[in-house]
Amino acid sequence: MRRACAWPEHRPPIPVPDDLLSIAVLASGRGSNLQALIRAQQSGELPVRFALVASDRATAPALGLAAEAGIPTLHLDPADFPSRRDYDLALFEQVAASGAQLLVLAGFMRILDADAVTPWRGRMINVHPSLLPKYRGLHTHRRALEAGDAEHGASVHFVTPELDGGPVIAQARIEVHADDSEESLATRLLPLEHRLLVAVVADIAAGRIRMQDGHVLVDAKPLEQPLRLDRQGRLSR
């Protein structure tokens, strides 16, 4: 049996113009990146409309954050589907039905089936806590420390069927301190990760960033190196 459940809404959605970019967000956990997007939208910094927030976990705090902001929510349980492919196709069908033009993976802890990803090529982004192509997958902070890296960071990239392998759009970087632990490194990086994701979504909404023929274009010009997040939270070459 397939289940779709919504959290109760605690406040009405903020009215926004219909012509703004419509986004859906997939999240599995606490939703800190989602919260950053919501705050930026509510402050007027991020000109988008939220079409849907969906999760594979019924208890994901991200669903509660979305409901409090008046955003439609959806939970689909992977256990209700015979395969990962069936689940992903059903989930993405619901995302498409929401009217979303851009899909943001914000801590969505699932490997996606290629058949689900392909129709969204160029319209789906992911935020990942490493300086890609370094450290695809999990435990990125630990791996950076074990490698003795002097620098660590976060990346936002377009999603392709290859795990964390799509074209990188932008990165935020921090220095690794000699006394850093996994926890301290993650704590220092997270605020920059939030700013990075907001900045990328804002520039996509403004039409500055897009993907064409497998390459990132910024202001219609090919991007040779990922954009960098500056101290003001803006992206620059």
Backbone torsions as a table, in degrees:
resi	resn	phi	psi	omega
1	MET	NA	131.8	178.9
2	ARG	-89.0	136.8	-179.1
3	ARG	-121.9	134.3	172.3
4	ALA	-130.1	120.9	-177.0
5	CYS	-130.2	149.4	-179.3
6	ALA	-119.0	141.7	173.7
7	TRP	-72.2	151.4	175.9
8	PRO	-66.5	140.8	179.4
9	GLU	-84.9	132.5	-177.4
10	HIS	-101.3	-15.0	178.0
11	ARG	-151.0	153.3	180.0
12	PRO	-71.7	152.0	177.7
13	PRO	-64.4	149.5	176.7
14	ILE	-73.9	127.3	-179.9
15	PRO	-61.5	131.4	177.6
16	VAL	-135.6	153.1	179.5
17	PRO	-60.1	147.8	-177.7
18	ASP	-71.6	-18.9	-174.8
19	ASP	-89.4	4.1	177.5
20	LEU	-75.9	156.1	176.9
21	LEU	-58.9	130.6	-179.7
22	SER	-98.0	125.5	-176.5
23	ILE	-122.6	149.9	169.7
24	ALA	-118.0	148.6	-178.5
25	VAL	-125.2	133.4	173.2
26	LEU	-108.8	129.6	-178.2
27	ALA	-146.2	144.2	179.7
28	SER	-107.3	-16.6	-170.0
29	GLY	-127.5	-132.9	-170.2
30	ARG	-68.4	-26.6	174.9
31	GLY	83.6	29.6	-178.5
32	SER	-66.7	-36.7	175.7
33	ASN	-68.6	-38.0	174.6
34	LEU	-60.9	-44.8	179.4
35	GLN	-59.2	-39.0	177.6
36	ALA	-63.2	-40.7	177.9
37	LEU	-65.5	-43.5	-179.3
38	ILE	-62.5	-45.7	-179.9
39	ARG	-62.9	-40.9	179.5
40	ALA	-65.9	-37.8	177.5
41	GLN	-67.3	-42.2	-178.4
42	GLN	-68.5	-28.9	179.7
43	SER	-83.5	-7.9	-177.8
44	GLY	90.5	-0.8	179.9
45	GLU	-73.5	-29.9	-174.2
46	LEU	-119.4	104.5	-176.0
47	PRO	-83.4	78.3	-180.0
48	VAL	-138.0	167.1	170.3
49	ARG	-115.1	136.6	175.4
50	PHE	-90.4	118.3	179.9
51	ALA	-89.8	-32.6	-172.8
52	LEU	-169.4	144.7	164.1
53	VAL	-122.4	123.5	-176.3
54	ALA	-124.8	153.2	-179.0
55	SER	-146.2	155.2	173.4
56	ASP	-88.5	-4.7	-177.5
57	ARG	-122.2	123.1	-176.1
58	ALA	-63.9	-29.4	-176.1
59	THR	-97.2	10.3	-178.8
60	ALA	-60.9	123.9	177.5
61	PRO	-56.5	-24.8	178.4
62	ALA	-57.7	-35.4	179.0
63	LEU	-65.8	-39.3	177.7
64	GLY	-65.9	-40.1	176.9
65	LEU	-60.5	-42.9	-179.9
66	ALA	-64.7	-45.5	-179.1
67	ALA	-61.3	-40.5	178.7
68	GLU	-62.7	-28.3	179.1
69	ALA	-90.6	3.1	179.1
70	GLY	77.3	22.6	-179.5
71	ILE	-95.2	134.0	176.9
72	PRO	-57.7	139.4	-178.5
73	THR	-123.2	157.1	-179.9
74	LEU	-147.3	133.9	169.4
75	HIS	-120.7	126.2	170.4
76	LEU	-119.3	129.4	-177.4
77	ASP	-90.2	119.7	179.2
78	PRO	-57.9	-26.4	-178.8
79	ALA	-67.7	-15.9	-179.8
80	ASP	-85.2	1.9	-175.5
81	PHE	-123.4	146.1	-174.7
82	PRO	-70.9	-20.3	-178.2
83	SER	-152.9	164.0	176.5
84	ARG	-61.2	-40.1	179.5
85	ARG	-61.0	-45.8	-179.9
86	ASP	-61.3	-41.5	179.3
87	TYR	-63.8	-48.5	-176.9
88	ASP	-61.9	-41.9	179.6
89	LEU	-64.7	-40.0	178.2
90	ALA	-65.7	-42.5	179.5
91	LEU	-63.1	-46.5	-177.5
92	PHE	-70.4	-26.3	173.1
93	GLU	-63.3	-40.8	177.8
94	GLN	-67.7	-38.5	177.8
95	VAL	-62.3	-45.8	178.8
96	ALA	-61.5	-39.7	-179.5
97	ALA	-65.4	-22.7	179.3
98	SER	-72.4	-15.3	-177.6
99	GLY	88.6	8.5	-178.5
100	ALA	-63.5	136.7	175.9
101	GLN	-98.0	-24.7	178.2
102	LEU	-132.1	136.0	178.8
103	LEU	-112.2	125.5	-177.6
104	VAL	-112.1	121.4	173.8
105	LEU	-91.4	113.0	-174.8
106	ALA	-123.8	79.7	-175.4
107	GLY	77.0	36.0	176.3
108	PHE	-90.7	108.5	-165.7
109	MET	-93.5	54.9	177.2
110	ARG	-137.4	144.2	171.0
111	ILE	-83.9	125.7	-171.7
112	LEU	-92.5	144.3	177.8
113	ASP	-70.2	141.4	-176.9
114	ALA	-61.0	-35.4	-179.0
115	ASP	-66.9	-27.1	176.7
116	ALA	-80.5	-36.3	-176.0
117	VAL	-72.8	-41.6	-169.9
118	THR	-53.4	-44.9	179.8
119	PRO	-64.1	-16.8	-178.7
120	TRP	-101.7	9.5	-179.6
121	ARG	-56.9	127.9	-178.4
122	GLY	85.2	-4.3	-179.8
123	ARG	-126.7	15.1	-179.6
124	MET	-138.4	131.6	179.1
125	ILE	-126.0	159.7	179.9
126	ASN	-136.6	143.7	172.2
127	VAL	-104.8	130.7	-173.3
128	HIS	-132.8	133.9	-174.8
129	PRO	-83.8	61.3	170.6
130	SER	-160.9	167.7	175.1
131	LEU	-88.6	81.5	-179.3
132	LEU	-53.8	143.5	13.4
133	PRO	-83.7	7.3	175.5
134	LYS	-68.3	141.0	164.7
135	TYR	57.5	58.6	169.1
136	ARG	-68.5	152.6	178.3
137	GLY	87.1	-146.8	-169.1
138	LEU	-96.4	171.4	172.6
139	HIS	57.3	43.4	-174.2
140	THR	-68.0	-38.4	-178.6
141	HIS	-66.4	-43.9	178.2
142	ARG	-60.2	-43.5	-177.1
143	ARG	-67.8	-36.0	177.0
144	ALA	-64.9	-40.8	178.9
145	LEU	-68.2	-43.1	-179.6
146	GLU	-63.7	-30.6	179.8
147	ALA	-81.6	-8.5	-178.6
148	GLY	73.0	27.1	-178.3
149	ASP	-63.7	141.0	175.7
150	ALA	-85.1	-16.2	-175.7
151	GLU	-138.9	143.4	178.9
152	HIS	-136.2	176.0	179.2
153	GLY	174.5	-164.8	-179.8
154	ALA	-132.7	153.3	-179.0
155	SER	-131.8	146.9	166.7
156	VAL	-115.9	129.9	-176.4
157	HIS	-138.1	156.1	170.2
158	PHE	-70.4	142.6	-176.2
159	VAL	-89.1	132.8	172.5
160	THR	-127.9	172.8	179.6
161	PRO	-59.5	-22.2	178.9
162	GLU	-76.8	128.8	-176.9
163	LEU	-57.4	119.8	178.8
164	ASP	51.4	31.3	-173.1
165	GLY	-114.1	2.8	-179.5
166	GLY	-73.6	167.9	-178.1
167	PRO	-57.3	130.1	-178.7
168	VAL	-80.4	131.5	-179.6
169	ILE	-91.6	-50.1	-173.0
170	ALA	-155.7	158.2	-179.3
171	GLN	-140.2	151.6	169.7
172	ALA	-117.7	139.2	-173.2
173	ARG	-125.0	144.7	173.4
174	ILE	-135.3	155.0	175.7
175	GLU	-78.5	140.2	175.0
176	VAL	-88.0	124.1	180.0
177	HIS	-86.3	154.6	-177.8
178	ALA	-62.0	-29.8	-178.0
179	ASP	-100.6	14.3	-178.9
180	ASP	-67.0	142.7	167.4
181	SER	-110.4	173.9	174.4
182	GLU	-55.7	-43.2	-175.8
183	GLU	-67.1	-44.4	-178.6
184	SER	-68.0	-37.5	178.9
185	LEU	-65.1	-44.4	178.8
186	ALA	-63.6	-40.2	-178.4
187	THR	-65.5	-41.6	180.0
188	ARG	-71.3	-31.3	-177.1
189	LEU	-78.7	-33.2	-169.2
190	LEU	-55.8	-45.6	179.0
191	PRO	-60.0	-36.1	177.2
192	LEU	-70.0	-36.2	175.8
193	GLU	-59.0	-43.3	178.5
194	HIS	-61.4	-48.4	-178.3
195	ARG	-63.8	-37.4	179.6
196	LEU	-62.2	-47.7	-178.3
197	LEU	-63.8	-44.2	179.1
198	VAL	-60.1	-44.1	-178.0
199	ALA	-63.6	-41.1	-179.8
200	VAL	-66.9	-46.5	180.0
201	VAL	-61.8	-39.4	178.9
202	ALA	-61.8	-41.9	-179.2
203	ASP	-73.4	-30.8	172.5
204	ILE	-66.0	-43.5	179.4
205	ALA	-61.9	-33.1	-179.8
206	ALA	-81.6	-3.4	179.7
207	GLY	82.8	9.7	-178.3
208	ARG	-79.3	-32.2	-174.0
209	ILE	-117.4	134.1	173.2
210	ARG	-156.3	168.1	177.4
211	MET	-112.7	135.7	178.9
212	GLN	-141.7	126.2	178.7
213	ASP	53.3	38.6	176.5
214	GLY	80.4	6.8	-178.5
215	HIS	-123.4	149.5	176.9
216	VAL	-84.1	130.9	173.1
217	LEU	-111.2	134.8	174.6
218	VAL	-122.8	120.0	-174.6
219	ASP	52.5	42.6	175.8
220	ALA	69.9	7.8	179.1
221	LYS	-113.9	140.2	179.6
222	PRO	-59.5	140.9	179.1
223	LEU	-93.1	117.8	-178.5
224	GLU	-83.9	-37.9	177.8
225	GLN	-130.6	150.1	179.6
226	PRO	-56.2	144.6	173.1
227	LEU	-61.0	154.9	178.9
228	ARG	-113.5	140.2	175.2
229	LEU	-83.0	123.8	179.9
230	ASP	-91.8	-179.0	-175.9
231	ARG	-65.9	-22.8	178.7
232	GLN	-89.1	3.5	179.3
233	GLY	80.2	18.7	177.9
234	ARG	-104.8	160.5	-179.9
235	LEU	-99.8	137.7	178.1
236	SER	-142.2	158.1	178.4
237	ARG	-74.7	NA	NA
